[in-house]
Amino acid sequence: MGLGSIGIPGLILILVIALIVFGPSKLPEIGKAVGSSLKEFKNATKDIGSDNSGNHDQSPKK
């Protein structure tokens, strides 16, 4: 069972629990923090991927 099998009812349940735990005033702040963290993670993985692809073109020089 992966994250892909959560479905709409599961997401609604998670959002309701988050609303109860954190309250309506904190949810926008948490969402913004999670979104910016995901954006930074994507940029970092993209940079790592571009760095590694450039290294395969060069052969070791002796």
Helices and strands as residue ranges (DSSP letters): G 3-5, H 7-22, H 27-55
